Amino acid sequence: MSRTAPPLLENAPLSRYDRWAMRVRADAALQRRISWLAPLLVTLLAAVLRFWNLQNPHAIVFDETYYVKDAWSQWNLGYPANWPANANGAFEQGVTDDYETSGSFVVHPPLGKWIIGLGMWIFGPASSFGWRFSVALLGTATVLLVYLVTKALTRSVAAATIASLLMAIDGLAIVMSRVALLDGILTFFVILAFWFVLLDRAWCDRRLGARDPDRPSAWGRLLWNRPWLLAAGAAAGAATAVKWSGLYVIAALGVYVVISDAVARWRLGIRMWHLDAVRQGLWSAVLMLPVALVVYVVSWTGWLVTAGGYDRQYSGAPPAGLAALLPQPLQNLWVYHGAMYGFNVNLHTPHSYQSPAWEWPLLIRPTSMYWEQGANGVQAISSIPNPLIWWAGIAAAIYLLVRFVRRPDAAAGFVLVGIIATYVPWLLYPDRTIFQFYTIVMLPFLVIAVALAARDIAGGPDASPARRRSGQGVVLVFLGVAVVLSAFWYPVWTAMPVPYDFWRLHNWMQSWI
């Protein structure tokens, strides 16, 4: 007699445990889908807002007059060269090979111009889309990095989505991804360096081990191999190779790494945690600083291996001190850096859109980068942020500072380090000619601050259902208004032709004109 398996009881009622298990599996599957779908959709939105009609206007706007032409001559000669007077009009018409062979005095390192030049090489130097392609690409990638940094800080998909969405739709972030200036490129490398430091912190915590209260030790492990810290040094070196303000980031990250190492050792019960952190900090500096220096010097390769760059054939008095021991090309580079430093610290040329750093939180004087009135209306590019996002970011930063003083936590501290590194140094130069759009490097940390504050407003798992519903409602209303305002402002961020009166509606303050 054959044996057969019992028939399946298809209509048998499920137990309470089975129903609970099915809900858990369904929720876990949904969370997995959301965890990759959210950053994908936000990054796609950022790409659309940055790449749509990127070639408009087909004109060299604001400081593109320096970086577009310098990028193309550097791509061809290895160094930025001089151009004839009034070369912009000819360049816009496709005359892109009119550069001279004499080196031009430029006051920023070359990496940003190499990156701009890459887009021009791909799409052609006569293409305004090509001028701006690389900046738009890195601006889009910055939105994804904001998501990844916030996710690493909070382990919350919702908080990461809020921060990256605000970065995606903010006007300052959009504009600085659509013009061929250095600051959007700088922002990418800065936030990349901060992300690598977060990954390094998690990597170190896993290797330091768990606390053993029965066997406290005097010294902790000295972590020799820290690949993410090396990566952070490389990214910070790249930021400095775009603009020297990357040096502030290197200093801030170095301090953060030492302090976070000290806190980790204190939590493990290491008796000599303070000295242990100094010991580890010295090795961390050895890991981080040389790779940053190497990346920076390598960015000057084109200038070093050719003969025509500015000051490349310097024949004056040699530099003093250790610089005199360097090979001749590096001595000349040292002298050139002295000239660059003198220009940057003594730049006091009046400009109608200059704005000292103390004004930046108040959003007093945004930068008009392009304005043209014709038969089809007004075309404008203003680097003004979405006002709601900007002022919410300032309020959130103040909130995090107060909260951190009362009850320190790692996420708030990390964000505050980013804001300090990208804003406070500019307060030291109240008379220098600087602009509101420099705050693009500060913006990622402000939107992350908004996401952290929104998480507190929405209420934690211990909050009552009514408290959570009301808090989440406030956050959703804020996000909805921010989206509406960005839609309202988008035409004057992207040089879309609009009626004159429509453009006037955006000038909420007289100083915004």
C-alpha positions as CSV (number, residue, x, y, z in Angstrom):
1,M,0.0,0.0,0.0
2,S,1.6,3.3,-1.1
3,R,2.0,6.2,1.3
4,T,1.1,9.7,0.2
5,A,1.6,13.1,1.9
6,P,-1.5,14.5,3.5
7,P,-3.3,17.1,1.5
8,L,-2.6,20.7,2.1
9,L,-5.2,22.4,4.2
10,E,-5.5,25.5,2.0
11,N,-8.5,26.9,3.8
12,A,-7.2,26.2,7.4
13,P,-7.3,29.3,9.6
14,L,-3.9,30.9,10.3
15,S,-2.7,31.2,13.9
16,R,-2.1,34.5,15.5
17,Y,1.7,33.8,15.4
18,D,1.5,33.0,11.6
19,R,-0.3,36.3,10.9
20,W,2.2,38.2,13.0
21,A,5.1,36.6,11.2
22,M,3.6,37.4,7.8
23,R,3.2,41.0,8.7
24,V,6.8,41.2,9.9
25,R,8.1,39.6,6.7
26,A,5.9,42.0,4.6
27,D,7.1,45.0,6.6
28,A,10.8,43.9,6.3
29,A,10.4,43.5,2.5
30,L,8.7,46.9,2.2
31,Q,11.5,48.5,4.3
32,R,14.1,46.9,2.0
33,R,12.4,48.3,-1.1
34,I,12.1,51.8,0.4
35,S,15.7,51.8,1.6
36,W,17.0,51.7,-2.0
37,L,14.0,53.3,-3.8
38,A,14.1,56.5,-1.7
39,P,17.7,57.5,-2.5
40,L,17.2,56.5,-6.1
41,L,14.1,58.6,-6.6
42,V,15.6,61.7,-4.8
43,T,18.8,61.4,-6.8
44,L,16.8,61.2,-10.1
45,L,14.8,64.2,-9.1
46,A,18.1,66.1,-8.4
47,A,19.4,65.1,-11.8
48,V,16.3,66.3,-13.6
49,L,16.4,69.7,-11.8
50,R,20.2,70.1,-12.6
51,F,20.5,68.7,-16.1
52,W,17.2,70.0,-17.7
53,N,18.0,72.7,-20.1
54,L,21.5,72.9,-18.7
55,Q,22.9,74.7,-21.8
56,N,20.6,77.7,-21.1
57,P,21.8,80.4,-21.2
58,H,24.4,79.9,-23.9
59,A,26.5,82.6,-22.3
60,I,29.4,82.8,-19.9
61,V,27.7,83.9,-16.7
62,F,29.3,85.6,-13.7
63,D,32.7,83.9,-12.8
64,E,32.4,81.4,-15.5
65,T,34.5,84.0,-17.3
66,Y,37.5,82.7,-15.4
67,Y,36.8,79.0,-15.0
68,V,35.5,78.0,-18.4
69,K,38.3,79.5,-20.4
70,D,41.0,78.6,-17.9
71,A,39.7,75.0,-17.8
72,W,39.9,74.7,-21.6
73,S,43.4,76.2,-21.9
74,Q,44.6,74.1,-19.0
75,W,43.1,71.0,-20.6
76,N,45.1,71.7,-23.8
77,L,48.3,73.2,-22.4
78,G,48.5,71.7,-18.9
79,Y,48.2,75.1,-17.3
80,P,45.7,78.1,-17.5
81,A,46.8,80.5,-20.2
82,N,46.0,84.1,-21.0
83,W,43.2,85.0,-23.4
84,P,42.7,88.1,-25.6
85,A,40.7,90.9,-24.2
86,N,36.9,90.5,-24.7
87,A,37.3,86.8,-25.5
88,N,34.0,85.8,-24.0
89,G,31.9,86.7,-27.0
90,A,34.1,84.8,-29.4
91,F,34.2,81.8,-27.1
92,E,30.4,81.7,-26.9
93,Q,30.4,81.8,-30.7
94,G,32.7,78.7,-30.9
95,V,36.1,80.3,-31.2
96,T,37.6,78.3,-28.4
97,D,41.3,78.0,-29.5
98,D,42.2,81.6,-29.2
99,Y,44.2,81.2,-26.0
100,E,47.8,82.3,-25.8
101,T,50.8,80.2,-24.5
102,S,51.7,82.5,-21.7
103,G,50.6,81.4,-18.3
104,S,47.7,83.2,-16.6
105,F,47.9,84.1,-12.9
106,V,45.1,82.1,-11.3
107,V,44.4,82.2,-7.6
108,H,42.8,78.7,-7.0
109,P,44.4,75.3,-7.4
110,P,43.8,73.4,-10.6
111,L,41.6,70.3,-9.8
112,G,38.3,72.1,-10.2
113,K,39.3,73.3,-13.6
114,W,40.5,69.8,-14.7
115,I,37.0,68.5,-13.7
116,I,35.2,71.3,-15.7
117,G,37.6,70.7,-18.6
118,L,36.6,67.0,-18.7
119,G,33.0,67.9,-19.5
120,M,34.2,70.3,-22.2
121,W,36.4,67.5,-23.7
122,I,33.5,65.1,-23.8
123,F,30.9,67.4,-25.3
124,G,33.1,70.0,-27.0
125,P,34.3,73.4,-25.7
126,A,31.7,75.3,-27.7
127,S,28.9,73.5,-25.8
128,S,27.5,75.4,-22.8
129,F,26.1,72.0,-21.7
130,G,29.7,70.7,-21.8
131,W,30.9,73.7,-19.7
132,R,28.5,72.7,-16.9
133,F,28.2,69.0,-17.3
134,S,30.8,67.9,-14.7
135,V,29.5,70.4,-12.1
136,A,25.9,69.2,-12.6
137,L,27.1,65.6,-12.3
138,L,28.9,66.2,-9.0
139,G,26.0,68.4,-7.8
140,T,23.7,65.4,-8.3
141,A,26.1,63.1,-6.6
142,T,26.2,65.5,-3.6
143,V,22.5,64.9,-3.1
144,L,23.1,61.2,-2.8
145,L,26.0,61.8,-0.4
146,V,23.8,63.9,1.8
147,Y,21.4,60.9,1.9
148,L,24.2,58.5,2.8
149,V,25.7,60.8,5.5
150,T,22.3,61.3,7.1
151,K,21.5,57.6,7.0
152,A,24.8,56.8,8.6
153,L,24.2,59.3,11.3
154,T,20.6,58.4,12.1
155,R,20.0,54.9,10.6
156,S,16.7,56.4,9.5
157,V,15.5,56.3,5.9
158,A,13.0,59.0,6.6
159,A,15.5,61.4,8.0
160,A,18.0,60.7,5.2
161,T,15.2,61.2,2.6
162,I,14.2,64.5,4.1
163,A,17.8,65.9,4.1
164,S,18.5,64.7,0.6
165,L,15.2,66.0,-0.7
166,L,15.8,69.4,0.7
167,M,19.3,69.4,-0.9
168,A,17.8,68.3,-4.2
169,I,15.2,71.1,-4.4
170,D,17.1,74.0,-2.9
171,G,17.9,76.9,-5.1
172,L,21.5,77.5,-4.0
173,A,22.3,73.8,-4.6
174,I,20.5,73.8,-8.0
175,V,22.3,77.0,-9.2
176,M,25.7,75.9,-8.0
177,S,25.2,72.7,-9.9
178,R,24.3,74.5,-13.1
179,V,27.1,77.1,-13.4
180,A,30.7,76.2,-14.1
181,L,32.1,77.6,-10.8
182,L,34.4,75.8,-8.3
183,D,32.2,75.9,-5.3
184,G,29.8,73.0,-6.2
185,I,32.8,70.8,-6.9
186,L,34.3,71.8,-3.6
187,T,31.1,70.8,-1.8
188,F,31.1,67.3,-3.3
189,F,34.6,66.6,-2.0
190,V,33.9,68.1,1.4
191,I,30.8,66.0,2.0
192,L,32.6,63.0,0.6
193,A,35.4,63.5,3.2
194,F,32.9,63.8,6.0
195,W,31.1,60.6,4.8
196,F,34.4,58.7,4.8
197,V,35.1,59.9,8.4
198,L,31.7,58.5,9.4
199,L,32.6,55.2,7.8
200,D,36.0,55.2,9.6
201,R,34.2,55.8,13.0
202,A,32.0,52.8,12.5
203,W,35.0,50.7,11.3
204,C,37.0,51.7,14.4
205,D,34.2,51.0,16.8
206,R,33.8,47.5,15.5
207,R,37.5,46.8,16.0
208,L,38.0,48.4,19.4
209,G,35.8,45.7,20.9
210,A,33.1,45.7,23.6
211,R,33.6,47.0,27.1
212,D,34.7,44.5,29.8
213,P,33.9,46.1,33.2
214,D,35.6,43.3,35.1
215,R,38.9,43.8,33.2
216,P,39.4,47.5,32.5
217,S,42.7,48.2,30.7
218,A,45.0,51.1,30.8
219,W,45.5,51.4,27.1
220,G,43.3,50.6,24.1
221,R,44.2,49.1,20.7
222,L,46.3,51.3,18.4
223,L,44.5,51.0,15.1
224,W,47.2,51.0,12.4
225,N,45.0,50.2,9.4
226,R,42.3,52.7,8.8
227,P,41.4,52.6,5.1
228,W,38.4,55.0,5.4
229,L,40.6,57.6,7.1
230,L,43.0,57.4,4.2
231,A,40.1,57.9,1.9
232,A,38.9,60.9,4.0
233,G,42.4,62.4,3.7
234,A,42.4,61.9,-0.1
235,A,38.9,63.5,-0.4
236,A,39.9,66.5,1.8
237,G,43.1,66.8,-0.2
238,A,41.0,67.0,-3.4
239,A,38.7,69.6,-1.8
240,T,41.9,71.7,-1.0
241,A,43.0,71.1,-4.6
242,V,39.8,72.8,-5.7
243,K,39.8,75.7,-3.2
244,W,42.1,76.4,-0.3
245,S,39.1,76.5,2.1
246,G,39.4,72.8,2.0
247,L,42.2,73.3,4.6
248,Y,39.7,74.2,7.2
249,V,37.9,70.9,6.5
250,I,41.1,69.0,7.0
251,A,41.7,70.8,10.4
252,A,38.1,70.2,11.5
253,L,38.1,66.6,10.6
254,G,41.4,66.0,12.3
255,V,40.0,67.5,15.6
256,Y,36.8,65.4,15.2
257,V,38.7,62.2,14.7
258,V,40.8,62.7,17.8
259,I,37.8,63.7,20.0
260,S,35.7,60.8,18.7
261,D,38.6,58.4,19.3
262,A,38.8,59.7,22.9
263,V,35.1,59.3,23.5
264,A,35.2,55.7,22.2
265,R,38.0,54.8,24.5
266,W,36.3,56.5,27.5
267,R,33.2,54.5,26.8
268,L,35.2,51.3,26.8
269,G,36.5,52.1,30.3
270,I,40.1,52.6,29.2
271,R,41.8,54.3,32.2
272,M,44.3,56.3,30.1
273,W,41.7,57.2,27.5
274,H,42.8,60.8,27.0
275,L,46.5,59.9,26.4
276,D,45.4,56.9,24.4
277,A,43.4,59.2,22.1
278,V,46.5,61.4,21.6
279,R,48.6,58.4,20.8
280,Q,46.0,57.3,18.2
281,G,45.6,60.8,17.0
282,L,49.2,61.1,16.1
283,W,49.0,58.0,14.0
284,S,45.7,59.2,12.4
285,A,47.5,62.4,11.4
286,V,50.2,60.3,9.8
287,L,47.5,58.4,7.8
288,M,45.5,61.4,6.8
289,L,47.8,64.3,6.1
290,P,50.4,62.8,3.7
291,V,47.7,61.4,1.4
292,A,46.0,64.8,1.4
293,L,49.3,66.5,0.5
294,V,50.0,63.9,-2.3
295,V,46.5,64.4,-3.8
296,Y,47.0,68.2,-3.7
297,V,50.5,68.2,-5.3
298,V,49.4,65.7,-8.0
299,S,46.6,68.1,-9.0
300,W,49.4,70.4,-10.1
301,T,51.0,67.8,-12.4
302,G,50.1,69.8,-15.6
303,W,51.8,72.9,-14.3
304,L,54.9,70.9,-13.0
305,V,55.6,68.9,-16.2
306,T,55.2,71.9,-18.6
307,A,57.2,75.0,-18.9
308,G,54.7,77.8,-19.7
309,G,52.7,78.1,-16.5
310,Y,52.6,81.3,-14.5
311,D,55.8,81.5,-12.3
312,R,57.0,78.1,-13.7
313,Q,60.2,79.7,-14.8
314,Y,60.6,81.8,-11.7
315,S,64.2,83.1,-11.5
316,G,64.1,85.4,-8.5
317,A,65.3,84.8,-4.9
318,P,64.8,81.2,-3.9
319,P,62.4,80.4,-1.0
320,A,63.9,80.2,2.5
321,G,63.8,77.4,5.0
322,L,62.9,73.8,4.1
323,A,61.4,74.9,0.8
324,A,64.9,75.6,-0.5
325,L,65.6,71.9,-0.3
326,L,62.8,71.0,-2.7
327,P,63.5,70.3,-6.4
328,Q,63.4,73.4,-8.6
329,P,59.8,72.9,-10.0
330,L,58.5,72.5,-6.4
331,Q,60.4,75.6,-5.3
332,N,58.8,77.6,-8.1
333,L,55.4,76.2,-7.1
334,W,56.1,77.3,-3.5
335,V,56.8,80.9,-4.8
336,Y,53.6,80.8,-6.8
337,H,51.6,79.8,-3.8
338,G,53.0,82.8,-1.9
339,A,51.6,85.0,-4.7
340,M,48.3,83.2,-4.5
341,Y,48.1,83.6,-0.8
342,G,48.8,87.3,-1.0
343,F,46.1,87.8,-3.5
344,N,43.5,85.8,-1.6
345,V,44.0,87.5,1.8
346,N,44.2,91.0,0.3
347,L,41.2,90.8,-2.1
348,H,39.3,94.0,-1.2
349,T,37.9,94.9,-4.6
350,P,34.4,96.3,-4.1
351,H,31.6,94.3,-5.8
352,S,27.9,95.1,-6.0
353,Y,27.0,91.6,-4.8
354,Q,29.6,91.1,-2.1
355,S,28.3,89.9,1.2
356,P,30.3,89.5,4.4
357,A,29.9,86.3,6.3
358,W,28.0,87.8,9.2
359,E,25.2,88.5,6.7
360,W,24.9,85.0,5.4
361,P,22.5,83.5,8.0
362,L,20.2,86.5,7.4
363,L,20.2,86.0,3.6
364,I,20.7,89.7,3.0
365,R,22.6,89.8,-0.3
366,P,22.3,86.7,-2.6
367,T,24.3,86.8,-5.8
368,S,22.7,87.7,-9.1
369,M,24.7,85.7,-11.7
370,Y,22.8,86.5,-14.8
371,W,20.0,88.9,-15.7
372,E,18.7,89.6,-19.2
373,Q,15.6,91.4,-20.4
374,G,14.3,90.8,-23.9
375,A,11.2,90.4,-26.0
376,N,10.4,87.1,-24.3
377,G,10.6,88.6,-20.8
378,V,13.3,88.4,-18.1
379,Q,15.9,85.6,-17.7
380,A,17.6,85.5,-14.4
381,I,20.0,83.2,-12.4
382,S,20.0,84.1,-8.7
383,S,21.9,82.0,-6.3
384,I,19.4,82.6,-3.5
385,P,18.4,79.5,-1.6
386,N,14.9,78.4,-1.0
387,P,14.2,80.9,1.8
388,L,12.2,78.4,3.9
389,I,14.9,75.8,3.7
390,W,17.7,78.3,4.4
391,W,16.1,79.9,7.5
392,A,14.9,76.5,8.8
393,G,18.5,75.3,8.4
394,I,19.8,78.2,10.5
395,A,17.1,77.6,13.1
396,A,17.9,73.9,13.2
397,A,21.6,74.6,13.6
398,I,20.9,76.8,16.6
399,Y,18.6,74.2,18.0
400,L,21.2,71.4,17.6
401,L,23.8,73.7,19.3
402,V,21.6,74.3,22.3
403,R,20.6,70.6,22.5
404,F,24.3,69.5,22.2
405,V,25.3,71.8,25.1
406,R,22.6,70.3,27.3
407,R,22.9,66.7,26.1
408,P,25.8,65.9,23.8
409,D,25.1,63.4,21.1
410,A,27.3,62.2,18.2
411,A,24.9,63.1,15.3
412,A,24.5,66.7,16.4
413,G,28.2,67.1,17.1
414,F,29.1,65.8,13.7
415,V,26.8,68.3,12.0
416,L,28.0,71.2,14.1
417,V,31.6,70.3,13.1
418,G,30.6,70.6,9.5
419,I,28.9,73.9,9.9
420,I,31.8,75.3,11.9
421,A,34.4,74.2,9.4
422,T,32.5,75.7,6.4
423,Y,31.3,78.9,8.0
424,V,33.2,80.2,10.9
425,P,36.6,80.7,9.1
426,W,34.9,83.3,6.8
427,L,34.1,85.5,9.8
428,L,37.8,86.1,10.1
429,Y,37.7,88.1,6.8
430,P,35.1,90.8,7.3
431,D,36.6,93.1,4.7
432,R,37.5,90.6,2.1
433,T,35.4,90.4,-1.1
434,I,33.3,87.3,-0.6
435,F,29.8,86.2,-1.7
436,Q,26.7,84.5,-0.3
437,F,27.0,81.6,-2.7
438,Y,30.1,80.4,-0.8
439,T,27.5,78.9,1.6
440,I,26.9,76.1,-0.8
441,V,29.6,74.2,1.1
442,M,27.7,74.8,4.4
443,L,24.3,73.8,2.9
444,P,24.6,70.0,3.2
445,F,25.1,70.3,7.0
446,L,22.1,72.7,7.3
447,V,19.7,70.3,5.6
448,I,21.0,67.5,7.7
449,A,20.3,69.7,10.8
450,V,16.8,70.2,9.5
451,A,16.3,66.4,9.2
452,L,17.6,65.9,12.7
453,A,15.2,68.6,14.1
454,A,12.4,67.1,12.0
455,R,13.0,63.7,13.6
456,D,12.6,65.3,17.0
457,I,9.5,67.2,16.0
458,A,7.9,64.0,14.6
459,G,8.4,62.3,17.9
460,G,10.3,59.1,18.8
461,P,8.9,55.6,19.4
462,D,8.1,56.5,23.0
463,A,5.8,59.3,22.0
464,S,2.1,58.9,22.2
465,P,0.2,58.2,18.9
466,A,-1.4,61.7,19.0
467,R,2.0,63.3,19.6
468,R,3.5,61.5,16.7
469,R,0.6,62.3,14.3
470,S,0.8,66.0,15.1
471,G,4.6,66.1,14.8
472,Q,4.6,64.2,11.5
473,G,1.9,66.5,10.2
474,V,4.1,69.5,11.0
475,V,7.0,68.0,9.1
476,L,4.8,67.1,6.1
477,V,3.4,70.6,5.9
478,F,6.9,72.0,6.0
479,L,8.1,69.7,3.2
480,G,5.0,70.6,1.1
481,V,5.6,74.3,1.5
482,A,9.3,73.9,0.7
483,V,8.4,72.0,-2.5
484,V,5.9,74.7,-3.6
485,L,8.4,77.5,-3.0
486,S,11.1,75.7,-5.0
487,A,8.6,75.3,-7.9
488,F,7.9,79.1,-7.6
489,W,11.6,79.9,-7.6
490,Y,12.9,77.4,-10.1
491,P,12.4,79.7,-13.2
492,V,14.6,82.4,-11.7
493,W,17.3,79.8,-10.7
494,T,17.5,78.4,-14.3
495,A,17.2,81.4,-16.6
496,M,13.7,80.5,-17.8
497,P,12.0,83.4,-19.6
498,V,9.4,84.9,-17.3
499,P,7.4,88.1,-17.2
500,Y,9.1,91.0,-15.5
501,D,6.4,91.2,-12.8
502,F,6.8,87.5,-12.1
503,W,10.5,88.1,-11.5
504,R,9.7,91.1,-9.3
505,L,7.5,88.8,-7.1
506,H,10.7,87.0,-6.0
507,N,12.4,90.1,-4.6
508,W,11.1,89.9,-1.1
509,M,13.8,92.3,0.1
510,Q,15.2,95.3,-1.7
511,S,18.7,93.8,-1.2
512,W,17.7,90.7,-3.3
513,I,17.6,92.7,-6.5
